[in-house]
Amino acid sequence: MGYKTVKYGKKAERRNYSKMLYDIDLPNLIEIQTESFDKFVNEDIAKLLHDFSPIEAPNGEVRLYFGDPYLEKPKFSLQESKYRDISYTRQLYSKVRLEHVLNGNIYEDTILMTEIPYMTPTGTFIINGAERVIVSQIVRSSGIYYTGDLDKKTNKIKYSAQIIPTRGAWIEYEMGSKNLIYGKLDRSKKIYLTTLIRALGFNKNKEITDLFDKSLLSDTLMKDDTQTSDEAVVELYSKLRQGEIVSPNAAREYIRLRLFDPNRYDLAEVGRYKYNQKLDLFNRARGYLTTTEIKLLDGEIIPAKTEITADIIKKLQNSRELFRKEVISKENSLQNEPEDEIYVIKNPEDGRELLAKNHILDVRTGEVIVKKNTVITPEVLKELRRKKFSLDENVINYFLKGDVFLKEQYREGVIVEMIDVVKKDSDTGKESIVRIIGNDQREDRLYVTVSDILASISYYLNLYIGIGSTDDIDHLGNRRLRTIGELLKNQFRIGLARTEKNIKDKMSTVSFTDVRPANLINMSPLTGVIKSFFGSSQLSQFMDQINPLAELTQKRRISALGTGGLSRDRAGIEVRDVHNSHYGRICPIETPEGQSIGLISSLASYSRVDKYGFIQTPYLVVDRSGIKNGNINPIVTSEYKYLTADEEALEVIASAATPVNEDGSFISNRIIGRLNGETGVFDKSEVSYMDVSPKQIVSVATSTIPFLEHDDASRALMGANMQRQAVPLLMPHSPIVGTGIEYRAAKDSGANVVSYDTGFVTYVDANQIEITKLPTQKIMIGNEVVYEPGQEFTFEAALKLAGHTPDATATYKLIKFNRSNQDTCIIQKPIVVLGEWIDAGDVIADGPSTDKGE
């Protein structure tokens, strides 16, 4: 049996019997912690402060702006924080600016916002002297979900839909008895779907029937008593606030704040991505035929009755303008302020300038304060602010609350994308024309838009015709991870919201003649929220420090429990079960036994998390370019690509054990692979990806078990869990039969000492290692040239340099006989010798339970 000798690090050597063509390196195993925290510190804090600026006094006289935040260096080192039983934190400061609107005075200050527990290089936090880990939480993603249930009376499937934001009001559709379709806003009482559509800005039945399928809505339209948009808005308001009677404009304003105000309704980037992905016109039209000839913007013509394939979709996406249509005018759209509440018009000659639509009057005397057609400038707004107590309430709301210049910019008609497709009945072969309506695909709106609501209704109605598909809530395309950065960001937002309320209360009680920013700001709510999160959240755990594997597993753990997640008592079997989309993303084996089974799991060894929080796994790309040229042999390349569960759904993926030749071509013509989670046998020309490794489906702890495939699943589960309970020995030995992951697991866990520098070991004992770094420039001691670029750096030169300047050497202190969280002994031993050459990233000292870095 052939093998090749492989070195793991500098010291460990093993025989490798693997038959894999490419040996793809594992990603950094704790990047899920470190990258997420870095993003929070470097980007999210500044964004949050920007979102909360400015904080305005209730009377509009002063505004408080937050500037760019920065972090001070920690007061105490990691070791000192542990020794003193304090938290390892860094102080967060921010510049603040207080503006007096009336007299133009500006005061600036730098204030201490809070102390943020800072992540150590190994992905942990030190809170009150003890190491803690924040576990990632798996939650349902915001998005649009459709489900179908069989109605036993009629023996037909009835569909329901839910539009779920990250924060804000839900919108739901469902079919009741007698083919009547209902809508619900924010879990209120249901109303007819046509009333909801009308409330968006439609005034006539014909406008609705021209847009949507008449046959499905005819019964509901017959029952619907509302005739105009105004009546529909009042009806919708009466379901949200029962027993209250208001004018159409007041009802509109209330609903607009519930749905289209970014402060109350938040999709986050992930929600907008999921909405656009689900409602995209062309993805939904895939597989159907065009009704008419389409002339694209580049002049190419797509004939009628052409099947819409992936290649055609790419062409159509470059000509989106052809399919866009305004369905509700700017004046009628629910999303915009009503016409009689608009006080400016755009200058027809200069599209950027805003002009006063009518005279603005003093309500007490009737005197004209601002004449009609006056250009609105900051000076005009200042004048209005000065005469605030003489103005009409609506004028104050329009000009003095929020940015006037943005208000008119955001007022626009409702655009949707539309296409009619031909659908063939699979039983009778009869063709019918179906209209598909998509949203406008803008990515900058982090709240729901009228365009989204119309497209989601179209998707819902299309389900009854057989176009579209229902969603599986347990699929990993619909579940995402909240990593440490996002969890902290949410806590930070809660703390800032409380602080904002405090500041506004203070503003209403102080006199503004001599107020300074520091007098208004009290940051204790923010500090309190962060402290309680690290101290008492279900996701903040005391670090499992028995051995390096236990540490690493905890940093890669995923929990469905915690705030905004599930509870052990209410979680059913479906949520806990292994799903086919877990392949390569979540380990099917490593989960606790007992009541948390399936709710707490572990990331698979190669998986990583994308910017939206969806778990990705890598696949080798299969080059199929030769197929078009008559050569039917696809080639497996060494290039790999990370895919989410949604992205891999339409691809055929070969298993890692598929036999291939030296050049990467498949040996057999029929390949075992997966398509949309189902395993089957495919022709080799259909395969587009291949698994990178057989161990990609299991977690790090599970993949340390040799010959795992011979184990019964429940015994493997116990083995994976119980390895984490092994106590470190005084003289550890690495396994005789390993799986090749031991070195990376030990290195990434943070138990070993890893060198950050390249150079020679010039001093080593049981307590510390000194490495003299490779110089980057010419160095002279006295008249002697010790080193110059291009010359070989020798050990003798390193010894001369070692004592010359303090910066020439890097010192690594080793931990000796420290107590771990679990009362085991942490001890580090050097594995390098004097004069040894070290590269950055090499392991230079063993930790507990490691031998030669493994």
C-alpha positions in Angstrom: 0.0 0.0 0.0 1.6 3.3 -1.1 2.1 6.2 1.2 4.0 9.5 1.3 5.8 11.0 4.3 4.2 14.3 5.3 5.6 16.8 7.9 3.2 18.6 10.2 5.0 21.7 11.3 8.7 21.4 12.0 8.7 18.4 14.3 5.9 15.9 13.6 6.2 13.5 10.7 3.6 11.0 9.5 2.9 8.4 6.8 0.0 9.6 4.7 -2.0 6.9 3.0 -4.6 9.3 1.5 -5.7 8.8 -2.1 -7.0 12.4 -2.4 -5.8 14.2 -5.5 -5.6 17.7 -3.8 -4.9 18.3 -0.2 -6.8 21.5 0.6 -5.7 23.4 3.7 -8.2 23.9 6.5 -9.3 27.6 7.0 -8.3 29.2 10.3 -10.4 27.2 12.8 -11.3 30.2 15.0 -11.8 32.8 12.4 -15.6 32.7 13.1 -14.7 34.4 16.4 -11.8 36.7 15.5 -13.0 38.0 12.1 -16.4 38.8 13.4 -15.1 40.7 16.5 -12.6 42.6 14.3 -15.5 43.8 12.1 -17.5 44.9 15.1 -14.6 47.0 16.5 -13.5 48.4 13.2 -16.8 49.0 11.4 -20.0 48.4 13.4 -19.4 50.7 16.3 -18.8 53.7 14.0 -21.9 52.8 12.0 -24.1 52.5 15.1 -22.9 55.9 16.4 -23.6 57.4 13.0 -27.1 55.9 13.0 -27.9 57.5 16.3 -26.6 60.9 15.3 -27.9 63.5 15.7 -29.9 63.3 19.0 -32.2 66.3 18.8 -33.8 68.1 21.8 -37.6 67.9 21.9 -37.9 71.6 21.1 -35.3 71.3 18.3 -32.9 73.9 19.8 -29.8 71.7 20.2 -28.4 68.7 18.4 -25.8 66.2 19.6 -23.6 64.5 17.1 -21.3 61.5 17.7 -17.9 61.5 15.9 -15.5 58.7 15.1 -14.8 56.3 17.9 -11.4 55.0 18.9 -10.0 52.5 21.4 -7.3 53.1 24.0 -4.7 50.5 24.7 -5.6 48.0 27.5 -4.5 49.1 31.0 -3.3 45.6 32.0 -1.9 42.7 29.9 -3.7 39.4 29.5 -1.7 37.6 32.2 -2.1 40.6 34.6 -5.8 40.7 34.1 -6.1 37.0 35.0 -3.8 37.5 38.0 -5.7 40.5 39.4 -9.2 38.9 38.7 -10.3 41.8 36.5 -11.6 42.0 32.9 -9.3 42.5 30.0 -10.9 45.6 28.4 -10.2 48.6 26.3 -11.8 52.0 26.8 -13.9 53.3 23.9 -13.8 57.0 23.4 -15.8 59.2 20.9 -15.7 62.8 19.9 -19.0 64.5 20.4 -20.3 67.8 19.0 -23.1 69.9 20.5 -24.8 72.4 18.1 -27.0 75.2 19.2 -29.3 75.7 16.2 -30.4 79.2 17.1 -27.2 81.0 18.0 -24.9 78.7 15.9 -22.6 77.9 18.9 -20.7 74.6 18.7 -19.1 72.8 21.6 -16.8 69.7 21.1 -15.7 67.2 23.6 -14.1 63.7 23.8 -16.0 61.4 26.1 -15.5 57.9 27.5 -18.3 55.8 26.0 -17.7 52.5 27.8 -15.2 49.8 28.4 -15.4 47.0 25.9 -14.1 43.5 26.8 -11.5 42.9 24.2 -11.0 39.5 22.4 -7.6 37.8 23.0 -5.7 36.5 20.0 -7.1 33.0 20.7 -10.8 34.1 20.4 -11.7 34.3 24.1 -12.6 37.1 26.6 -11.3 37.6 30.1 -14.1 38.6 32.4 -13.3 39.0 36.1 -10.1 37.0 35.6 -11.7 33.9 34.0 -11.7 33.1 30.3 -15.1 33.1 28.6 -16.2 32.2 25.1 -19.2 33.7 23.3 -21.0 30.9 21.3 -22.5 31.7 17.9 -26.3 31.5 17.7 -28.3 29.9 14.9 -31.6 31.6 14.2 -34.2 31.8 11.4 -33.1 34.4 8.9 -35.3 37.4 8.1 -37.0 36.8 4.7 -40.2 35.8 2.9 -41.4 32.3 3.6 -44.2 30.3 1.9 -45.7 27.1 3.3 -48.5 24.8 2.1 -50.9 22.5 4.0 -53.4 20.1 2.6 -57.0 21.2 3.3 -58.8 17.9 4.3 -62.3 19.3 3.3 -61.4 20.3 -0.3 -58.4 18.1 -0.7 -56.4 21.1 -2.1 -53.3 22.7 -0.8 -53.8 26.0 0.9 -50.7 28.2 1.0 -49.7 30.8 3.6 -46.9 33.4 3.5 -45.0 35.4 6.1 -42.8 38.4 5.5 -40.4 38.5 8.4 -38.0 41.4 9.2 -35.1 41.4 11.6 -37.0 44.0 13.6 -40.5 45.3 13.0 -44.0 44.3 11.9 -44.7 41.0 10.1 -47.0 40.8 7.0 -48.9 37.6 6.4 -51.2 36.2 3.7 -53.5 33.1 4.0 -56.5 31.6 2.2 -59.6 31.1 4.3 -62.8 29.3 3.3 -64.7 29.9 0.1 -61.5 30.9 -1.8 -61.2 34.2 0.1 -57.7 35.4 0.6 -56.7 37.5 3.7 -53.8 39.6 4.7 -52.5 40.5 8.2 -50.2 43.3 9.4 -48.3 42.8 12.6 -50.3 39.8 13.9 -53.5 42.0 13.9 -57.0 40.8 12.9 -57.1 39.7 9.2 -58.5 41.9 6.4 -59.2 41.0 2.8 -56.0 40.9 0.7 -57.5 43.3 -1.8 -58.1 45.8 1.0 -54.4 45.5 1.8 -53.4 45.9 -1.9 -55.8 49.0 -2.2 -54.2 50.6 0.9 -50.8 50.5 -0.8 -52.1 53.1 -3.3 -54.7 51.6 -5.7 -57.9 53.5 -6.2 -59.8 51.3 -8.7 -60.6 47.6 -9.0 -59.4 47.6 -12.6 -55.9 48.7 -11.4 -55.7 45.6 -9.2 -57.2 43.2 -11.8 -54.8 44.5 -14.5 -51.8 43.8 -12.3 -52.8 40.5 -10.7 -54.5 37.2 -11.7 -58.2 38.1 -11.9 -59.5 34.6 -11.3 -57.8 34.2 -7.9 -58.9 37.5 -6.5 -62.4 37.8 -8.0 -64.2 36.2 -4.9 -62.2 38.4 -2.5 -63.0 41.6 -4.6 -66.7 40.8 -4.5 -66.6 40.6 -0.7 -64.3 43.6 -0.2 -66.5 46.7 0.7 -63.7 49.3 0.3 -63.7 51.3 -3.0 -60.8 53.7 -2.7 -57.3 53.8 -1.2 -58.4 56.1 1.6 -61.2 53.7 2.7 -58.7 50.8 2.6 -56.1 52.6 4.7 -58.8 53.5 7.4 -60.0 49.9 7.4 -56.4 48.6 7.9 -55.8 51.1 10.7 -59.0 50.0 12.4 -57.6 46.4 12.6 -54.3 47.6 14.1 -55.9 50.1 16.6 -59.4 48.7 17.3 -62.1 51.1 18.2 -60.2 54.2 17.0 -61.5 56.4 14.2 -59.1 58.7 12.3 -58.7 60.6 9.1 -57.1 58.8 6.1 -54.0 60.9 6.3 -53.5 60.1 10.0 -54.0 56.4 9.3 -51.5 56.6 6.4 -48.9 58.2 8.6 -49.4 55.6 11.3 -49.0 52.6 8.9 -46.1 54.4 7.1 -44.2 54.6 10.4 -44.9 50.9 11.1 -43.5 49.7 7.8 -41.3 52.3 6.1 -39.5 54.0 9.0 -35.9 52.6 9.3 -36.0 53.2 13.1 -38.9 50.9 13.5 -38.5 48.4 10.7 -35.1 46.9 10.0 -34.3 44.2 7.5 -30.6 44.4 8.0 -28.4 43.5 4.9 -29.3 39.9 5.2 -33.1 40.6 5.0 -32.7 42.7 1.9 -30.5 40.0 0.3 -33.1 37.3 1.1 -36.0 39.5 -0.2 -34.3 40.3 -3.4 -33.2 36.6 -3.9 -36.7 35.3 -3.3 -38.6 37.9 -5.3 -36.2 38.2 -8.3 -38.3 38.2 -11.5 -35.9 36.0 -13.6 -35.1 33.4 -11.0 -38.9 32.8 -10.7 -39.3 32.6 -14.5 -36.6 30.0 -14.9 -37.8 26.9 -16.7 -40.8 28.6 -18.4 -41.2 29.9 -22.0 -41.2 33.5 -23.1 -44.6 34.7 -24.5 -43.4 37.2 -27.1 -40.1 38.1 -28.8 -37.8 40.2 -26.5 -35.4 42.7 -28.0 -32.6 43.2 -25.4 -30.8 46.6 -24.9 -27.7 45.3 -26.7 -29.8 44.5 -29.8 -29.9 40.7 -29.3 -33.4 39.2 -29.9 -34.8 36.3 -27.8 -37.5 34.6 -29.9 -41.0 33.9 -28.5 -41.4 30.4 -26.9 -37.7 30.3 -25.8 -37.1 28.4 -22.5 -35.7 30.7 -19.8 -32.4 29.0 -18.8 -29.5 30.1 -16.6 -27.8 31.6 -19.7 -30.9 33.5 -20.9 -31.3 34.8 -17.3 -27.8 36.4 -17.4 -28.8 38.2 -20.6 -32.2 39.4 -19.2 -30.5 40.7 -16.1 -28.4 43.1 -18.2 -31.7 44.5 -19.7 -33.8 44.9 -16.5 -35.1 48.3 -17.6 -37.2 46.6 -20.3 -39.3 44.8 -17.6 -39.7 47.8 -15.2 -43.1 49.5 -14.9 -44.5 52.2 -12.6 -47.7 50.7 -11.1 -48.5 53.4 -8.4 -47.8 57.1 -8.9 -45.7 59.2 -6.6 -48.8 61.0 -5.3 -50.7 57.8 -4.4 -48.0 55.5 -3.0 -48.6 54.6 0.7 -44.8 54.9 1.2 -44.8 58.7 0.5 -46.2 61.6 2.4 -49.6 62.6 1.0 -49.6 65.5 -1.4 -51.2 68.0 1.0 -48.4 67.4 3.5 -45.7 68.2 0.9 -44.4 71.8 1.2 -41.7 71.8 -1.4 -41.3 71.1 -5.1 -38.1 70.3 -7.1 -36.8 73.3 -9.1 -37.6 72.3 -12.8 -34.4 74.1 -14.0 -32.1 72.7 -11.3 -33.2 69.2 -10.2 -31.2 69.5 -7.0 -32.8 72.7 -5.6 -36.0 72.6 -3.6 -38.6 75.5 -3.8 -41.4 76.4 -1.3 -44.6 75.1 -2.9 -46.8 77.8 -1.2 -46.4 80.8 1.1 -45.5 79.7 4.7 -47.6 81.8 7.1 -47.5 82.9 10.7 -50.6 81.2 12.1 -51.1 84.0 14.6 -50.9 87.1 12.4 -51.2 85.7 8.9 -47.8 87.4 8.0 -45.8 85.6 5.2 -42.6 84.1 6.7 -41.4 82.4 3.5 -42.7 83.3 0.1 -43.8 80.8 -2.6 -41.0 79.6 -4.8 -38.2 80.6 -2.4 -35.2 78.3 -2.6 -35.0 76.3 0.6 -31.5 76.8 2.2 -30.1 76.1 5.6 -30.7 79.9 6.3 -34.4 79.6 5.5 -34.6 76.6 7.8 -32.9 78.6 10.6 -35.4 81.4 10.2 -38.3 78.9 10.4 -36.7 77.4 13.6 -36.6 80.9 15.1 -40.3 81.5 14.4 -41.2 77.9 15.4 -44.0 78.9 17.8 -45.8 80.8 15.0 -45.9 77.9 12.6 -48.6 75.3 11.7 -47.9 71.8 13.3 -47.6 70.2 9.8 -45.0 72.8 8.7 -43.0 72.1 11.8 -43.1 68.3 11.2 -42.1 68.7 7.6 -39.3 71.2 7.8 -37.9 70.8 11.3 -38.0 67.0 11.9 -35.6 64.9 9.7 -33.7 66.1 6.6 -36.0 68.0 4.2 -33.6 67.4 1.3 -33.9 63.6 1.7 -37.6 63.7 2.1 -38.3 64.8 -1.5 -35.5 62.6 -2.9 -37.1 59.5 -1.4 -40.6 60.3 -2.7 -41.0 58.3 -5.9 -43.5 56.1 -7.7 -43.7 52.3 -7.1 -41.7 50.4 -9.7 -42.0 46.6 -10.2 -40.5 44.2 -12.7 -43.0 42.2 -14.8 -42.8 39.4 -17.3 -45.5 37.1 -18.8 -44.5 33.5 -19.3 -46.0 30.4 -20.9 -46.7 27.5 -18.5 -47.5 24.0 -19.8 -49.8 21.8 -17.8 -47.9 18.6 -17.2 -51.0 16.4 -17.4 -53.0 17.9 -20.3 -50.2 19.7 -22.1 -52.4 22.8 -22.2 -50.6 26.1 -22.3 -51.5 29.1 -20.2 -50.0 32.6 -19.8 -49.0 33.6 -16.3 -47.8 37.0 -15.1 -44.9 37.1 -12.7 -44.2 40.3 -10.8 -40.8 40.9 -9.2 -39.6 43.7 -6.9 -37.4 46.5 -8.0 -34.2 44.8 -6.7 -32.7 47.9 -5.1 -30.2 47.0 -2.4 -30.1 50.2 -0.4 -33.5 50.0 1.3 -33.2 48.2 4.6 -37.0 48.3 5.2 -39.8 46.7 3.3 -41.1 48.7 0.2 -44.4 48.7 -1.6 -42.6 47.0 -4.5 -41.6 44.1 -2.2 -45.2 43.7 -0.9 -46.6 43.6 -4.4 -44.0 41.1 -5.6 -44.6 38.9 -2.5 -48.4 38.9 -3.3 -47.6 37.9 -6.9 -45.4 35.0 -5.7 -48.2 33.9 -3.3 -50.9 33.9 -6.1 -48.5 32.2 -8.5 -48.2 29.2 -6.1 -51.8 28.3 -6.8 -51.0 28.2 -10.5 -47.9 26.0 -9.8 -45.1 28.6 -10.2 -42.7 29.0 -7.3 -42.0 26.7 -4.4 -42.7 26.5 -0.7 -39.8 26.9 1.8 -38.3 24.5 4.3 -37.6 26.4 7.5 -34.9 23.9 8.6 -32.9 24.4 5.4 -29.6 26.2 6.1 -30.5 28.6 3.3 -33.1 29.9 5.7 -31.1 29.7 9.0 -28.1 31.9 9.7 -25.5 32.4 12.4 -25.4 35.4 14.7 -21.7 35.5 15.5 -20.0 37.4 18.3 -19.8 40.7 16.3 -23.5 40.7 15.6 -24.5 39.7 19.1 -22.4 42.6 20.5 -23.8 45.0 17.9 -27.4 44.2 19.0 -26.4 44.8 22.7 -24.7 48.0 21.7 -27.8 49.2 19.9 -30.0 48.5 23.0 -27.5 50.4 25.2 -27.3 53.3 22.8 -31.2 53.5 22.5 -31.4 53.7 26.3 -28.6 56.3 26.4 -30.5 58.4 23.7 -33.6 58.4 25.8 -31.6 59.6 28.8 -30.0 62.4 26.8 -33.4 63.5 25.4 -34.8 63.6 29.0 -31.8 65.6 30.1 -32.2 68.0 27.2 -35.8 68.8 28.1 -34.8 69.9 31.7 -31.5 71.9 31.3 -31.1 75.5 30.2 -29.0 75.6 27.0 -27.0 78.8 27.7 -24.1 77.0 29.3 -24.6 73.3 28.6 -21.7 71.2 27.5 -21.8 67.7 25.8 -20.4 66.0 28.9 -23.2 67.4 31.1 -25.8 65.7 28.9 -24.3 62.3 28.4 -24.5 59.5 30.9 -23.2 56.2 29.4 -24.0 53.9 32.3 -26.9 52.2 30.4 -24.5 51.2 27.6 -21.9 49.9 30.1 -24.7 48.0 32.0 -26.0 46.2 28.9 -22.5 45.1 27.8 -21.6 43.9 31.3 -24.8 41.9 31.7 -24.3 40.3 28.2 -20.9 39.0 29.0 -21.8 38.1 32.6 -25.2 36.5 32.3 -26.2 35.8 28.7 -26.9 32.1 27.8 -24.4 32.4 24.9 -21.6 33.7 27.2 -20.0 30.5 28.5 -17.2 29.8 31.0 -14.5 28.4 28.8 -14.1 24.6 28.7 -10.4 24.4 29.3 -9.8 20.7 30.0 -7.8 20.2 26.9 -7.1 22.1 23.6 -9.8 20.1 21.7 -12.5 21.2 24.2 -11.4 24.8 23.8 -11.5 24.7 20.0 -14.8 22.9 19.9 -16.4 25.5 22.2 -15.3 28.4 19.9 -16.8 26.6 16.9 -20.0 25.7 18.7 -23.5 26.7 17.4 -26.4 27.1 19.7 -30.1 27.5 18.8 -30.9 28.5 22.4 -30.6 32.0 23.9 -32.4 35.4 23.4 -34.3 35.4 20.1 -33.7 31.6 19.7 -35.5 28.5 20.8 -36.1 27.0 24.3 -35.4 23.4 25.1 -39.0 22.7 26.1 -40.6 24.1 22.9 -38.2 22.8 20.3 -39.6 19.9 18.2 -38.0 17.0 16.5 -37.7 18.8 13.1 -35.5 21.6 14.4 -33.2 19.1 16.1 -32.9 16.7 13.2 -30.0 16.4 10.8 -31.0 18.1 7.5 -29.4 17.4 4.1 -28.3 21.0 3.8 -26.0 20.4 6.9 -23.7 18.5 4.6 -20.2 20.1 5.0 -21.6 22.9 7.1 -22.8 21.5 10.5 -21.5 18.2 11.9 -24.2 15.5 12.0 -22.4 13.6 14.8 -21.1 16.0 17.5 -24.1 17.1 19.6 -24.7 16.6 23.4 -26.9 13.7 24.5 -29.9 14.7 26.6 -32.4 17.5 26.2 -30.1 19.8 24.2 -29.6 17.1 21.5 -29.7 18.8 18.0 -30.0 22.3 19.5 -26.3 22.6 20.2 -24.0 21.5 17.4 -20.6 22.2 15.9 -19.4 23.7 12.6 -18.0 21.2 10.2 -14.2 21.3 9.7 -14.0 23.2 6.4 -17.0 25.5 6.9 -16.9 29.2 7.3 -19.5 32.0 7.7 -20.2 34.6 4.9 -21.0 38.3 5.5 -24.8 37.6 5.9 -24.2 34.8 8.5 -24.9 31.9 6.2 -22.6 28.9 6.5 -20.5 28.0 3.5 -18.5 24.9 2.6 -15.8 24.6 -0.1 -16.0 22.5 -3.3 -13.4 21.8 -5.9 -14.4 23.3 -9.3 -14.9 20.9 -12.1 -13.7 22.4 -15.4 -16.4 21.6 -18.0 -15.2 24.0 -20.7 -14.0 21.0 -22.8 -17.5 19.5 -23.0 -18.6 22.2 -25.5 -15.6 21.4 -27.8 -16.5 17.8 -28.1 -14.2 16.5 -25.4 -16.6 14.9 -22.9 -14.1 14.5 -20.1 -14.5 17.2 -17.4 -11.4 17.9 -15.2 -11.4 18.3 -11.4 -9.2 21.4 -10.8 -7.3 22.5 -7.7 -9.4 25.7 -7.5 -12.1 25.6 -4.9 -15.2 27.8 -4.2 -17.2 28.3 -1.1 -21.0 27.9 -1.6 -24.0 28.4 0.7 -26.8 25.9 1.0 -28.9 27.9 -1.5 -26.1 28.3 -4.1 -25.4 24.6 -4.2 -29.1 23.6 -4.7 -29.0 23.5 -8.5 -25.5 21.9 -8.9 -24.4 18.3 -9.2 -21.6 17.7 -6.6 -19.5 14.5 -6.7 -18.4 12.9 -3.5 -14.8 13.2 -2.3 -14.2 9.4 -2.8 -14.9 9.6 -6.5 -11.9 8.0 -8.3 -10.0 10.4 -10.6 -6.8 10.1 -12.8 -3.6 12.0 -12.1 -4.7 14.7 -14.5 -8.0 15.2 -12.6 -10.3 13.5 -15.1 -13.0 11.0 -13.8 -12.1 7.3 -14.2 -15.8 6.2 -14.4 -18.5 7.6 -16.7 -21.2 7.3 -14.0 -20.6 9.3 -10.9 -22.2 9.2 -7.4 -23.1 12.7 -6.5 -25.7 15.0 -4.9 -28.3 17.3 -6.4 -30.5 19.5 -4.2 -29.6 17.3 -1.2 -30.6 14.0 -2.9 -27.9 11.4 -3.6 -28.0 9.8 -7.0 -25.9 8.5 -10.0 -25.1 11.1 -12.7 -23.3 11.2 -16.0 -19.8 12.8 -15.5 -20.7 15.6 -17.9 -23.3 16.9 -15.5 -20.9 17.2 -12.5 -19.9 20.9 -11.7 -18.2 20.5 -8.3 -16.6 17.9 -6.1 -16.2 17.6 -2.3 -12.7 18.8 -1.1 -12.2 16.1 1.5 -14.1 13.2 3.1 -13.7 14.9 6.5 -15.5 18.1 5.4 -18.9 16.7 6.6 -17.8 16.3 10.2 -16.4 18.6 12.9 -12.8 18.9 14.0 -13.4 16.7 17.1 -15.1 14.0 15.1 -12.5 14.0 12.4 -9.8 13.2 14.9 -11.4 9.7 15.2 -9.5 7.3 12.8 -11.6 5.0 10.6 -14.7 6.9 11.6 -16.7 5.3 8.8 -16.6 1.9 10.6 -18.2 3.4 13.7 -21.8 3.3 14.6 -23.2 6.9 14.6 -24.1 6.8 18.3 -20.7 5.4 19.4 -19.0 8.1 17.2 -21.1 10.7 19.0 -19.9 9.5 22.4 -16.3 9.3 21.2 -16.4 12.9 19.8 -17.9 14.2 23.0 -15.7 12.3 25.4 -12.4 13.2 23.8 -13.1 16.7 25.1 -13.1 15.3 28.7 -9.6 13.8 28.6 -7.3 15.3 31.3 -3.8 16.4 30.1 -1.0 14.1 31.1 2.5 15.1 32.3 4.1 13.3 29.3 1.6 13.6 26.4 2.1 11.5 23.2 0.5 12.2 19.9 -1.6 9.3 18.5 0.2 6.5 16.6 -2.6 6.4 14.0 -3.8 10.0 13.4 -6.1 11.6 10.8 -3.9 14.5 9.9 -6.0 17.2 11.6 -4.2 16.9 15.0 -1.5 19.6 14.2 -4.0 22.2 13.0 -6.4 21.6 15.9 -3.6 22.1 18.4 -2.2 25.1 16.7 -5.5 27.0 16.2 -6.9 26.2 19.6 -4.4 28.6 21.2 -2.9 26.0 23.6 0.5 26.1 21.8 2.9 29.0 21.4 3.1 30.1 17.8 5.8 32.4 16.5 4.8 35.7 14.9 8.4 36.3 13.7 11.0 34.8 11.4 14.6 34.4 12.6 16.9 32.4 14.8 16.3 31.1 18.4 19.0 32.9 20.4 17.9 32.0 23.9 15.6 29.2 25.2 14.8 27.9 28.7 11.7 26.5 30.4 10.3 30.0 31.0 10.9 31.9 27.8 12.1 31.7 24.1 13.8 34.6 22.4 13.9 34.8 18.6 16.2 37.3 16.9 14.3 38.6 13.9 15.5 38.6 10.3 16.5 42.3 9.7 14.9 44.2 6.9 17.7 46.8 6.5 21.5 47.2 6.8 22.8 46.9 10.4 26.2 48.0 11.7 27.6 47.6 15.2 30.5 50.0 15.6 32.4 49.8 12.3 31.3 46.2 11.6 28.6 45.4 9.0 26.6 42.7 10.8 23.9 42.3 8.1 22.9 43.9 4.8 20.0 43.0 2.5 20.9 40.2 0.0 23.5 38.7 2.4 22.7 35.4 4.2 21.5 35.9 7.8 23.6 33.5 10.0 23.2 32.4 13.6 26.5 34.2 14.5 25.0 37.5 13.1 21.8 36.8 15.1 23.8 36.4 18.3 25.6 39.7 17.7 22.3 41.4 17.0 20.5 39.8 20.0 22.0 42.1 22.6 22.4 45.1 20.3 18.9 46.7 20.2 15.8 45.8 22.2 13.7 45.6 19.0 16.0 43.0 17.4 14.5 40.1 19.5 11.0 38.9 20.2 10.5 37.3 23.6 7.8 34.6 24.1 7.0 34.0 27.8 5.8 30.4 28.5 3.0 29.6 31.0 4.1 27.4 33.9 1.7 25.5 36.2 -1.3 27.8 35.8 -4.7 26.7 36.9 -7.3 26.2 34.1 -11.0 26.9 34.4 -11.5 23.2 35.1 -8.7 23.0 37.7 -6.3 21.1 35.4 -2.7 22.2 35.0 -1.6 24.5 32.1 2.0 24.1 31.3 4.0 25.0 28.1 7.3 23.4 27.1 9.7 24.6 24.4 10.1 22.3 21.4 12.9 24.4 19.8 16.7 24.4 20.4 19.3 27.1 20.4 20.3 28.1 16.8 17.1 26.7 15.2 15.7 28.7 12.3 12.0 29.6 12.8 9.4 30.9 10.3 6.4 33.0 11.2 3.5 30.7 12.1 5.7 27.8 13.4 4.8 26.2 16.7 7.7 26.8 19.2 6.3 25.4 22.4 3.9 22.6 23.3 0.9 23.3 25.5 -1.2 20.9 27.6 -2.1 17.7 25.8 0.1 18.4 22.8 3.2 16.6 21.6 5.5 18.1 18.9 2.7 20.6 18.1 0.1 17.9 17.6 
